[in-house]
Amino acid sequence: KLSAERGTVKEIYGWDDWRIDIRGFCLADESRTNAQSAREQKVKINEFDAIADSIQVISELFQDFNIDNISIEEIQFSQLKGKPGVIPFYIKCSSDEPLSEFL
């Protein structure tokens, strides 16, 4: 006779989306052609937040986990004292499928 009192049920396969945290810095690189200021980069990152669909990503790291698209849940910017040309950012994302696949 098996007793449920002595065991636990383990989930072997998860079907949830991957949680993806991206941290980085907006900073100007004057050595690059068409370099953007840190503020211009911040504005560009904010434009991604306005997209109502998932965003296609191409990276070996994402491919290793079968992630082709991500959805942005939150974007945060902060400031570093004494570093006016450096803007730290944090982007909270999850893996996703584009809306076009369901239409």
DOVODREN-330086 format. One record per atom (N, C-alpha, C): y, x, z; chain; residue in one letter; residue number from 1. Coordinates in nm, 3 decimals, always signed. Example, Ala and Ser with C-alpha at 12.3 -4.5 7.8 and 13.67 -1.06 7.14 Angstrom:
residues 2
c2=-0.569 c1=+1.319 c3=+0.780 kette=A rest=A nr=1 .
c2=-0.450 c1=+1.230 c3=+0.780 kette=A rest=A nr=1 .
c2=-0.330 c1=+1.320 c3=+0.780 kette=A rest=A nr=1 .
c2=-0.225 c1=+1.285 c3=+0.708 kette=A rest=S nr=2 .
c2=-0.106 c1=+1.367 c3=+0.714 kette=A rest=S nr=2 .
c2=+0.003 c1=+1.290 c3=+0.787 kette=A rest=S nr=2 .
//
This chain:
residues 103
c2=-0.119 c1=+0.085 c3=+0.000 kette=A rest=K nr=1 .
c2=+0.000 c1=+0.000 c3=+0.000 kette=A rest=K nr=1 .
c2=+0.124 c1=+0.089 c3=+0.000 kette=A rest=K nr=1 .
c2=+0.219 c1=+0.060 c3=-0.091 kette=A rest=L nr=2 .
c2=+0.344 c1=+0.135 c3=-0.097 kette=A rest=L nr=2 .
c2=+0.451 c1=+0.064 c3=-0.015 kette=A rest=L nr=2 .
c2=+0.532 c1=+0.141 c3=+0.051 kette=A rest=S nr=3 .
c2=+0.637 c1=+0.083 c3=+0.133 kette=A rest=S nr=3 .
c2=+0.773 c1=+0.132 c3=+0.083 kette=A rest=S nr=3 .
c2=+0.865 c1=+0.039 c3=+0.061 kette=A rest=A nr=4 .
c2=+0.999 c1=+0.074 c3=+0.016 kette=A rest=A nr=4 .
c2=+1.082 c1=+0.135 c3=+0.129 kette=A rest=A nr=4 .
c2=+1.033 c1=+0.124 c3=+0.251 kette=A rest=E nr=5 .
c2=+1.107 c1=+0.176 c3=+0.365 kette=A rest=E nr=5 .
c2=+1.115 c1=+0.328 c3=+0.364 kette=A rest=E nr=5 .
c2=+1.022 c1=+0.393 c3=+0.299 kette=A rest=R nr=6 .
c2=+1.012 c1=+0.538 c3=+0.307 kette=A rest=R nr=6 .
c2=+1.061 c1=+0.610 c3=+0.182 kette=A rest=R nr=6 .
c2=+1.109 c1=+0.538 c3=+0.084 kette=A rest=G nr=7 .
c2=+1.148 c1=+0.604 c3=-0.041 kette=A rest=G nr=7 .
c2=+1.283 c1=+0.558 c3=-0.091 kette=A rest=G nr=7 .
c2=+1.326 c1=+0.623 c3=-0.194 kette=A rest=T nr=8 .
c2=+1.450 c1=+0.585 c3=-0.260 kette=A rest=T nr=8 .
c2=+1.425 c1=+0.575 c3=-0.410 kette=A rest=T nr=8 .
c2=+1.508 c1=+0.498 c3=-0.476 kette=A rest=V nr=9 .
c2=+1.499 c1=+0.485 c3=-0.621 kette=A rest=V nr=9 .
c2=+1.601 c1=+0.579 c3=-0.682 kette=A rest=V nr=9 .
c2=+1.557 c1=+0.663 c3=-0.772 kette=A rest=K nr=10 .
c2=+1.645 c1=+0.759 c3=-0.838 kette=A rest=K nr=10 .
c2=+1.672 c1=+0.712 c3=-0.980 kette=A rest=K nr=10 .
c2=+1.795 c1=+0.725 c3=-1.023 kette=A rest=E nr=11 .
c2=+1.829 c1=+0.694 c3=-1.162 kette=A rest=E nr=11 .
c2=+1.806 c1=+0.820 c3=-1.243 kette=A rest=E nr=11 .
c2=+1.719 c1=+0.814 c3=-1.338 kette=A rest=I nr=12 .
c2=+1.686 c1=+0.932 c3=-1.418 kette=A rest=I nr=12 .
c2=+1.785 c1=+0.951 c3=-1.531 kette=A rest=I nr=12 .
c2=+1.825 c1=+0.843 c3=-1.595 kette=A rest=Y nr=13 .
c2=+1.916 c1=+0.853 c3=-1.709 kette=A rest=Y nr=13 .
c2=+2.044 c1=+0.779 c3=-1.678 kette=A rest=Y nr=13 .
c2=+2.156 c1=+0.845 c3=-1.695 kette=A rest=G nr=14 .
c2=+2.286 c1=+0.782 c3=-1.677 kette=A rest=G nr=14 .
c2=+2.345 c1=+0.748 c3=-1.812 kette=A rest=G nr=14 .
c2=+2.407 c1=+0.632 c3=-1.821 kette=A rest=W nr=15 .
c2=+2.468 c1=+0.590 c3=-1.946 kette=A rest=W nr=15 .
c2=+2.619 c1=+0.582 c3=-1.934 kette=A rest=W nr=15 .
c2=+2.675 c1=+0.637 c3=-1.830 kette=A rest=D nr=16 .
c2=+2.820 c1=+0.633 c3=-1.811 kette=A rest=D nr=16 .
c2=+2.888 c1=+0.734 c3=-1.902 kette=A rest=D nr=16 .
c2=+3.018 c1=+0.712 c3=-1.922 kette=A rest=D nr=17 .
c2=+3.097 c1=+0.808 c3=-1.998 kette=A rest=D nr=17 .
c2=+3.114 c1=+0.936 c3=-1.918 kette=A rest=D nr=17 .
c2=+3.135 c1=+1.047 c3=-1.989 kette=A rest=W nr=18 .
c2=+3.166 c1=+1.173 c3=-1.923 kette=A rest=W nr=18 .
c2=+3.309 c1=+1.169 c3=-1.874 kette=A rest=W nr=18 .
c2=+3.334 c1=+1.224 c3=-1.757 kette=A rest=R nr=19 .
c2=+3.470 c1=+1.242 c3=-1.706 kette=A rest=R nr=19 .
c2=+3.515 c1=+1.382 c3=-1.746 kette=A rest=R nr=19 .
c2=+3.634 c1=+1.390 c3=-1.803 kette=A rest=I nr=20 .
c2=+3.684 c1=+1.518 c3=-1.854 kette=A rest=I nr=20 .
c2=+3.823 c1=+1.542 c3=-1.796 kette=A rest=I nr=20 .
c2=+3.840 c1=+1.653 c3=-1.726 kette=A rest=D nr=21 .
c2=+3.970 c1=+1.693 c3=-1.672 kette=A rest=D nr=21 .
c2=+4.020 c1=+1.813 c3=-1.751 kette=A rest=D nr=21 .
c2=+4.143 c1=+1.802 c3=-1.801 kette=A rest=I nr=22 .
c2=+4.205 c1=+1.909 c3=-1.878 kette=A rest=I nr=22 .
c2=+4.329 c1=+1.955 c3=-1.803 kette=A rest=I nr=22 .
c2=+4.335 c1=+2.084 c3=-1.775 kette=A rest=R nr=23 .
c2=+4.452 c1=+2.142 c3=-1.708 kette=A rest=R nr=23 .
c2=+4.505 c1=+2.256 c3=-1.794 kette=A rest=R nr=23 .
c2=+4.635 c1=+2.268 c3=-1.802 kette=A rest=G nr=24 .
c2=+4.692 c1=+2.374 c3=-1.882 kette=A rest=G nr=24 .
c2=+4.841 c1=+2.388 c3=-1.859 kette=A rest=G nr=24 .
c2=+4.904 c1=+2.466 c3=-1.945 kette=A rest=F nr=25 .
c2=+5.047 c1=+2.492 c3=-1.935 kette=A rest=F nr=25 .
c2=+5.112 c1=+2.473 c3=-2.071 kette=A rest=F nr=25 .
c2=+5.227 c1=+2.410 c3=-2.073 kette=A rest=C nr=26 .
c2=+5.312 c1=+2.410 c3=-2.191 kette=A rest=C nr=26 .
c2=+5.404 c1=+2.530 c3=-2.175 kette=A rest=C nr=26 .
c2=+5.402 c1=+2.620 c3=-2.271 kette=A rest=L nr=27 .
c2=+5.492 c1=+2.735 c3=-2.266 kette=A rest=L nr=27 .
c2=+5.518 c1=+2.785 c3=-2.406 kette=A rest=L nr=27 .
c2=+5.636 c1=+2.835 c3=-2.428 kette=A rest=A nr=28 .
c2=+5.675 c1=+2.883 c3=-2.561 kette=A rest=A nr=28 .
c2=+5.613 c1=+3.019 c3=-2.587 kette=A rest=A nr=28 .
c2=+5.563 c1=+3.037 c3=-2.708 kette=A rest=D nr=29 .
c2=+5.509 c1=+3.165 c3=-2.752 kette=A rest=D nr=29 .
c2=+5.590 c1=+3.208 c3=-2.873 kette=A rest=D nr=29 .
c2=+5.694 c1=+3.286 c3=-2.848 kette=A rest=E nr=30 .
c2=+5.788 c1=+3.325 c3=-2.953 kette=A rest=E nr=30 .
c2=+5.723 c1=+3.411 c3=-3.061 kette=A rest=E nr=30 .
c2=+5.604 c1=+3.466 c3=-3.035 kette=A rest=S nr=31 .
c2=+5.538 c1=+3.549 c3=-3.134 kette=A rest=S nr=31 .
c2=+5.473 c1=+3.466 c3=-3.245 kette=A rest=S nr=31 .
c2=+5.462 c1=+3.334 c3=-3.224 kette=A rest=R nr=32 .
c2=+5.400 c1=+3.246 c3=-3.322 kette=A rest=R nr=32 .
c2=+5.504 c1=+3.185 c3=-3.415 kette=A rest=R nr=32 .
c2=+5.468 c1=+3.170 c3=-3.540 kette=A rest=T nr=33 .
c2=+5.554 c1=+3.103 c3=-3.636 kette=A rest=T nr=33 .
c2=+5.564 c1=+2.956 c3=-3.597 kette=A rest=T nr=33 .
c2=+5.682 c1=+2.899 c3=-3.609 kette=A rest=N nr=34 .
c2=+5.707 c1=+2.759 c3=-3.574 kette=A rest=N nr=34 .
c2=+5.675 c1=+2.728 c3=-3.427 kette=A rest=N nr=34 .
c2=+5.703 c1=+2.822 c3=-3.340 kette=A rest=A nr=35 .
c2=+5.677 c1=+2.804 c3=-3.197 kette=A rest=A nr=35 .
c2=+5.759 c1=+2.687 c3=-3.144 kette=A rest=A nr=35 .
c2=+5.697 c1=+2.608 c3=-3.057 kette=A rest=Q nr=36 .
c2=+5.765 c1=+2.496 c3=-2.994 kette=A rest=Q nr=36 .
c2=+5.800 c1=+2.534 c3=-2.850 kette=A rest=Q nr=36 .
c2=+5.909 c1=+2.476 c3=-2.800 kette=A rest=S nr=37 .
c2=+5.945 c1=+2.499 c3=-2.660 kette=A rest=S nr=37 .
c2=+5.845 c1=+2.425 c3=-2.571 kette=A rest=S nr=37 .
c2=+5.847 c1=+2.458 c3=-2.443 kette=A rest=A nr=38 .
c2=+5.759 c1=+2.390 c3=-2.348 kette=A rest=A nr=38 .
c2=+5.790 c1=+2.240 c3=-2.345 kette=A rest=A nr=38 .
c2=+5.917 c1=+2.206 c3=-2.353 kette=A rest=R nr=39 .
c2=+5.957 c1=+2.064 c3=-2.352 kette=A rest=R nr=39 .
c2=+5.905 c1=+1.993 c3=-2.477 kette=A rest=R nr=39 .
c2=+5.914 c1=+2.054 c3=-2.593 kette=A rest=E nr=40 .
c2=+5.863 c1=+1.993 c3=-2.716 kette=A rest=E nr=40 .
c2=+5.711 c1=+1.970 c3=-2.708 kette=A rest=E nr=40 .
c2=+5.641 c1=+2.064 c3=-2.647 kette=A rest=Q nr=41 .
c2=+5.496 c1=+2.048 c3=-2.629 kette=A rest=Q nr=41 .
c2=+5.466 c1=+1.932 c3=-2.534 kette=A rest=Q nr=41 .
c2=+5.547 c1=+1.920 c3=-2.429 kette=A rest=K nr=42 .
c2=+5.530 c1=+1.810 c3=-2.333 kette=A rest=K nr=42 .
c2=+5.547 c1=+1.676 c3=-2.404 kette=A rest=K nr=42 .
c2=+5.647 c1=+1.664 c3=-2.489 kette=A rest=V nr=43 .
c2=+5.671 c1=+1.541 c3=-2.565 kette=A rest=V nr=43 .
c2=+5.550 c1=+1.511 c3=-2.655 kette=A rest=V nr=43 .
c2=+5.495 c1=+1.614 c3=-2.719 kette=A rest=K nr=44 .
c2=+5.379 c1=+1.596 c3=-2.807 kette=A rest=K nr=44 .
c2=+5.257 c1=+1.548 c3=-2.728 kette=A rest=K nr=44 .
c2=+5.234 c1=+1.604 c3=-2.611 kette=A rest=I nr=45 .
c2=+5.122 c1=+1.560 c3=-2.527 kette=A rest=I nr=45 .
c2=+5.140 c1=+1.414 c3=-2.487 kette=A rest=I nr=45 .
c2=+5.262 c1=+1.375 c3=-2.454 kette=A rest=N nr=46 .
c2=+5.289 c1=+1.236 c3=-2.416 kette=A rest=N nr=46 .
c2=+5.262 c1=+1.140 c3=-2.532 kette=A rest=N nr=46 .
c2=+5.277 c1=+1.185 c3=-2.656 kette=A rest=E nr=47 .
c2=+5.248 c1=+1.100 c3=-2.771 kette=A rest=E nr=47 .
c2=+5.100 c1=+1.062 c3=-2.776 kette=A rest=E nr=47 .
c2=+5.013 c1=+1.149 c3=-2.730 kette=A rest=F nr=48 .
c2=+4.871 c1=+1.117 c3=-2.725 kette=A rest=F nr=48 .
c2=+4.843 c1=+1.001 c3=-2.630 kette=A rest=F nr=48 .
c2=+4.922 c1=+0.990 c3=-2.523 kette=A rest=D nr=49 .
c2=+4.902 c1=+0.885 c3=-2.424 kette=A rest=D nr=49 .
c2=+4.929 c1=+0.747 c3=-2.482 kette=A rest=D nr=49 .
c2=+5.011 c1=+0.739 c3=-2.587 kette=A rest=A nr=50 .
c2=+5.047 c1=+0.611 c3=-2.648 kette=A rest=A nr=50 .
c2=+4.942 c1=+0.561 c3=-2.747 kette=A rest=A nr=50 .
c2=+4.843 c1=+0.643 c3=-2.779 kette=A rest=I nr=51 .
c2=+4.740 c1=+0.604 c3=-2.876 kette=A rest=I nr=51 .
c2=+4.647 c1=+0.501 c3=-2.812 kette=A rest=I nr=51 .
c2=+4.628 c1=+0.387 c3=-2.879 kette=A rest=A nr=52 .
c2=+4.546 c1=+0.280 c3=-2.824 kette=A rest=A nr=52 .
c2=+4.398 c1=+0.297 c3=-2.856 kette=A rest=A nr=52 .
c2=+4.362 c1=+0.395 c3=-2.932 kette=A rest=D nr=53 .
c2=+4.224 c1=+0.420 c3=-2.971 kette=A rest=D nr=53 .
c2=+4.179 c1=+0.551 c3=-2.908 kette=A rest=D nr=53 .
c2=+4.054 c1=+0.583 c3=-2.922 kette=A rest=S nr=54 .
c2=+4.007 c1=+0.713 c3=-2.874 kette=A rest=S nr=54 .
c2=+4.056 c1=+0.823 c3=-2.969 kette=A rest=S nr=54 .
c2=+4.054 c1=+0.945 c3=-2.920 kette=A rest=I nr=55 .
c2=+4.103 c1=+1.060 c3=-2.996 kette=A rest=I nr=55 .
c2=+3.984 c1=+1.148 c3=-3.032 kette=A rest=I nr=55 .
c2=+3.973 c1=+1.181 c3=-3.160 kette=A rest=Q nr=56 .
c2=+3.863 c1=+1.267 c3=-3.205 kette=A rest=Q nr=56 .
c2=+3.886 c1=+1.409 c3=-3.153 kette=A rest=Q nr=56 .
c2=+3.781 c1=+1.470 c3=-3.102 kette=A rest=V nr=57 .
c2=+3.788 c1=+1.608 c3=-3.055 kette=A rest=V nr=57 .
c2=+3.682 c1=+1.690 c3=-3.126 kette=A rest=V nr=57 .
c2=+3.717 c1=+1.812 c3=-3.158 kette=A rest=I nr=58 .
c2=+3.625 c1=+1.902 c3=-3.226 kette=A rest=I nr=58 .
c2=+3.621 c1=+2.031 c3=-3.145 kette=A rest=I nr=58 .
c2=+3.506 c1=+2.056 c3=-3.082 kette=A rest=S nr=59 .
c2=+3.490 c1=+2.173 c3=-2.998 kette=A rest=S nr=59 .
c2=+3.342 c1=+2.194 c3=-2.973 kette=A rest=S nr=59 .
c2=+3.300 c1=+2.319 c3=-2.969 kette=A rest=E nr=60 .
c2=+3.160 c1=+2.347 c3=-2.938 kette=A rest=E nr=60 .
c2=+3.123 c1=+2.293 c3=-2.800 kette=A rest=E nr=60 .
c2=+3.213 c1=+2.304 c3=-2.705 kette=A rest=L nr=61 .
c2=+3.186 c1=+2.253 c3=-2.571 kette=A rest=L nr=61 .
c2=+3.159 c1=+2.103 c3=-2.574 kette=A rest=L nr=61 .
c2=+3.243 c1=+2.027 c3=-2.643 kette=A rest=F nr=62 .
c2=+3.221 c1=+1.883 c3=-2.654 kette=A rest=F nr=62 .
c2=+3.094 c1=+1.852 c3=-2.732 kette=A rest=F nr=62 .
c2=+3.066 c1=+1.928 c3=-2.836 kette=A rest=Q nr=63 .
c2=+2.945 c1=+1.905 c3=-2.916 kette=A rest=Q nr=63 .
c2=+2.819 c1=+1.924 c3=-2.832 kette=A rest=Q nr=63 .
c2=+2.821 c1=+2.019 c3=-2.738 kette=A rest=D nr=64 .
c2=+2.706 c1=+2.042 c3=-2.651 kette=A rest=D nr=64 .
c2=+2.669 c1=+1.918 c3=-2.569 kette=A rest=D nr=64 .
c2=+2.767 c1=+1.829 c3=-2.547 kette=A rest=F nr=65 .
c2=+2.744 c1=+1.708 c3=-2.469 kette=A rest=F nr=65 .
c2=+2.753 c1=+1.581 c3=-2.556 kette=A rest=F nr=65 .
c2=+2.748 c1=+1.600 c3=-2.688 kette=A rest=N nr=66 .
c2=+2.755 c1=+1.488 c3=-2.784 kette=A rest=N nr=66 .
c2=+2.881 c1=+1.404 c3=-2.765 kette=A rest=N nr=66 .
c2=+2.993 c1=+1.471 c3=-2.740 kette=A rest=I nr=67 .
c2=+3.121 c1=+1.403 c3=-2.727 kette=A rest=I nr=67 .
c2=+3.201 c1=+1.427 c3=-2.854 kette=A rest=I nr=67 .
c2=+3.232 c1=+1.318 c3=-2.924 kette=A rest=D nr=68 .
c2=+3.312 c1=+1.327 c3=-3.046 kette=A rest=D nr=68 .
c2=+3.452 c1=+1.270 c3=-3.027 kette=A rest=D nr=68 .
c2=+3.469 c1=+1.187 c3=-2.925 kette=A rest=N nr=69 .
c2=+3.597 c1=+1.121 c3=-2.900 kette=A rest=N nr=69 .
c2=+3.622 c1=+1.114 c3=-2.751 kette=A rest=N nr=69 .
c2=+3.750 c1=+1.119 c3=-2.714 kette=A rest=I nr=70 .
c2=+3.789 c1=+1.102 c3=-2.574 kette=A rest=I nr=70 .
c2=+3.897 c1=+0.995 c3=-2.565 kette=A rest=I nr=70 .
c2=+3.909 c1=+0.937 c3=-2.448 kette=A rest=S nr=71 .
c2=+4.012 c1=+0.840 c3=-2.420 kette=A rest=S nr=71 .
c2=+4.093 c1=+0.891 c3=-2.301 kette=A rest=S nr=71 .
c2=+4.224 c1=+0.893 c3=-2.316 kette=A rest=I nr=72 .
c2=+4.312 c1=+0.943 c3=-2.209 kette=A rest=I nr=72 .
c2=+4.336 c1=+0.833 c3=-2.108 kette=A rest=I nr=72 .
c2=+4.312 c1=+0.864 c3=-1.982 kette=A rest=E nr=73 .
c2=+4.334 c1=+0.769 c3=-1.873 kette=A rest=E nr=73 .
c2=+4.464 c1=+0.798 c3=-1.798 kette=A rest=E nr=73 .
c2=+4.502 c1=+0.925 c3=-1.792 kette=A rest=E nr=74 .
c2=+4.620 c1=+0.962 c3=-1.713 kette=A rest=E nr=74 .
c2=+4.671 c1=+1.099 c3=-1.758 kette=A rest=E nr=74 .
c2=+4.803 c1=+1.114 c3=-1.761 kette=A rest=I nr=75 .
c2=+4.865 c1=+1.244 c3=-1.788 kette=A rest=I nr=75 .
c2=+4.967 c1=+1.269 c3=-1.678 kette=A rest=I nr=75 .
c2=+4.965 c1=+1.390 c3=-1.621 kette=A rest=Q nr=76 .
c2=+5.062 c1=+1.428 c3=-1.518 kette=A rest=Q nr=76 .
c2=+5.125 c1=+1.562 c3=-1.557 kette=A rest=Q nr=76 .
c2=+5.254 c1=+1.572 c3=-1.532 kette=A rest=F nr=77 .
c2=+5.326 c1=+1.698 c3=-1.550 kette=A rest=F nr=77 .
c2=+5.387 c1=+1.738 c3=-1.416 kette=A rest=F nr=77 .
c2=+5.398 c1=+1.866 c3=-1.392 kette=A rest=S nr=78 .
c2=+5.463 c1=+1.915 c3=-1.270 kette=A rest=S nr=78 .
c2=+5.556 c1=+2.029 c3=-1.307 kette=A rest=S nr=78 .
c2=+5.618 c1=+2.090 c3=-1.208 kette=A rest=Q nr=79 .
c2=+5.711 c1=+2.200 c3=-1.230 kette=A rest=Q nr=79 .
c2=+5.672 c1=+2.318 c3=-1.143 kette=A rest=Q nr=79 .
c2=+5.699 c1=+2.437 c3=-1.194 kette=A rest=L nr=80 .
c2=+5.679 c1=+2.559 c3=-1.116 kette=A rest=L nr=80 .
c2=+5.816 c1=+2.613 c3=-1.078 kette=A rest=L nr=80 .
c2=+5.835 c1=+2.640 c3=-0.950 kette=A rest=K nr=81 .
c2=+5.963 c1=+2.696 c3=-0.905 kette=A rest=K nr=81 .
c2=+5.988 c1=+2.830 c3=-0.972 kette=A rest=K nr=81 .
c2=+6.107 c1=+2.847 c3=-1.024 kette=A rest=G nr=82 .
c2=+6.146 c1=+2.974 c3=-1.084 kette=A rest=G nr=82 .
c2=+6.088 c1=+2.998 c3=-1.222 kette=A rest=G nr=82 .
c2=+6.021 c1=+2.899 c3=-1.280 kette=A rest=K nr=83 .
c2=+5.962 c1=+2.913 c3=-1.414 kette=A rest=K nr=83 .
c2=+6.006 c1=+2.795 c3=-1.501 kette=A rest=K nr=83 .
c2=+6.132 c1=+2.794 c3=-1.547 kette=A rest=P nr=84 .
c2=+6.182 c1=+2.678 c3=-1.622 kette=A rest=P nr=84 .
c2=+6.114 c1=+2.659 c3=-1.759 kette=A rest=P nr=84 .
c2=+6.057 c1=+2.762 c3=-1.817 kette=A rest=G nr=85 .
c2=+5.993 c1=+2.750 c3=-1.947 kette=A rest=G nr=85 .
c2=+5.843 c1=+2.726 c3=-1.939 kette=A rest=G nr=85 .
c2=+5.792 c1=+2.693 c3=-1.820 kette=A rest=V nr=86 .
c2=+5.648 c1=+2.669 c3=-1.803 kette=A rest=V nr=86 .
c2=+5.630 c1=+2.531 c3=-1.739 kette=A rest=V nr=86 .
c2=+5.552 c1=+2.445 c3=-1.808 kette=A rest=I nr=87 .
c2=+5.528 c1=+2.310 c3=-1.757 kette=A rest=I nr=87 .
c2=+5.377 c1=+2.289 c3=-1.741 kette=A rest=I nr=87 .
c2=+5.327 c1=+2.289 c3=-1.618 kette=A rest=P nr=88 .
c2=+5.184 c1=+2.261 c3=-1.597 kette=A rest=P nr=88 .
c2=+5.154 c1=+2.114 c3=-1.628 kette=A rest=P nr=88 .
c2=+5.034 c1=+2.090 c3=-1.682 kette=A rest=F nr=89 .
c2=+4.993 c1=+1.953 c3=-1.708 kette=A rest=F nr=89 .
c2=+4.848 c1=+1.931 c3=-1.668 kette=A rest=F nr=89 .
c2=+4.817 c1=+1.803 c3=-1.645 kette=A rest=Y nr=90 .
c2=+4.682 c1=+1.759 c3=-1.612 kette=A rest=Y nr=90 .
c2=+4.656 c1=+1.633 c3=-1.693 kette=A rest=Y nr=90 .
c2=+4.542 c1=+1.629 c3=-1.764 kette=A rest=I nr=91 .
c2=+4.504 c1=+1.512 c3=-1.841 kette=A rest=I nr=91 .
c2=+4.366 c1=+1.467 c3=-1.794 kette=A rest=I nr=91 .
c2=+4.357 c1=+1.343 c3=-1.749 kette=A rest=K nr=92 .
c2=+4.229 c1=+1.285 c3=-1.707 kette=A rest=K nr=92 .
c2=+4.178 c1=+1.201 c3=-1.824 kette=A rest=K nr=92 .
c2=+4.058 c1=+1.233 c3=-1.871 kette=A rest=C nr=93 .
c2=+4.000 c1=+1.165 c3=-1.987 kette=A rest=C nr=93 .
c2=+3.857 c1=+1.123 c3=-1.958 kette=A rest=C nr=93 .
c2=+3.802 c1=+1.046 c3=-2.050 kette=A rest=S nr=94 .
c2=+3.659 c1=+1.016 c3=-2.047 kette=A rest=S nr=94 .
c2=+3.610 c1=+1.015 c3=-2.191 kette=A rest=S nr=94 .
c2=+3.481 c1=+1.040 c3=-2.208 kette=A rest=S nr=95 .
c2=+3.424 c1=+1.033 c3=-2.341 kette=A rest=S nr=95 .
c2=+3.430 c1=+0.888 c3=-2.388 kette=A rest=S nr=95 .
c2=+3.440 c1=+0.869 c3=-2.519 kette=A rest=D nr=96 .
c2=+3.461 c1=+0.735 c3=-2.571 kette=A rest=D nr=96 .
c2=+3.411 c1=+0.727 c3=-2.714 kette=A rest=D nr=96 .
c2=+3.405 c1=+0.606 c3=-2.766 kette=A rest=E nr=97 .
c2=+3.376 c1=+0.582 c3=-2.906 kette=A rest=E nr=97 .
c2=+3.498 c1=+0.514 c3=-2.965 kette=A rest=E nr=97 .
c2=+3.534 c1=+0.546 c3=-3.089 kette=A rest=P nr=98 .
c2=+3.653 c1=+0.485 c3=-3.148 kette=A rest=P nr=98 .
c2=+3.637 c1=+0.334 c3=-3.167 kette=A rest=P nr=98 .
c2=+3.746 c1=+0.261 c3=-3.155 kette=A rest=L nr=99 .
c2=+3.743 c1=+0.116 c3=-3.173 kette=A rest=L nr=99 .
c2=+3.695 c1=+0.079 c3=-3.312 kette=A rest=L nr=99 .
c2=+3.725 c1=+0.160 c3=-3.411 kette=A rest=S nr=100 .
c2=+3.688 c1=+0.131 c3=-3.549 kette=A rest=S nr=100 .
c2=+3.537 c1=+0.116 c3=-3.567 kette=A rest=S nr=100 .
c2=+3.457 c1=+0.178 c3=-3.481 kette=A rest=E nr=101 .
c2=+3.312 c1=+0.168 c3=-3.492 kette=A rest=E nr=101 .
c2=+3.261 c1=+0.030 c3=-3.451 kette=A rest=E nr=101 .
c2=+3.342 c1=-0.045 c3=-3.376 kette=A rest=F nr=102 .
c2=+3.300 c1=-0.175 c3=-3.328 kette=A rest=F nr=102 .
c2=+3.357 c1=-0.289 c3=-3.410 kette=A rest=F nr=102 .
c2=+3.444 c1=-0.258 c3=-3.504 kette=A rest=L nr=103 .
c2=+3.508 c1=-0.364 c3=-3.584 kette=A rest=L nr=103 .
c2=+3.430 c1=-0.391 c3=-3.710 kette=A rest=L nr=103 .
//
